[in-house]
Amino acid sequence: MTDVFDALADKNRRSILELVAASESLTTSALVTKTKLSATVLEKHLKVLVEAELLTAVTKGKTSTYTLNKTGLGEAAKWFGK
């Protein structure tokens, strides 16, 4: 599993999280449009966010949809509460 703080260290990944949080869920193609990242680069960031349990991916056919995963966010919140 990727460390939550390693995942949050990258500004592109933080931007992706903010976009998903504002929309509740977004597809990969919507994120490509909104972030202006190439699909290849975006997929790498999404993989890190999913491994860190910050995002959840649901794939139907060729479309993946991403939502916030409160598990990883809870881990970060616990640390900040120390």
Order of alpha helices (4+ residues) and beta strands (2+ residues): alpha-alpha-beta-alpha-alpha-beta-beta-alpha
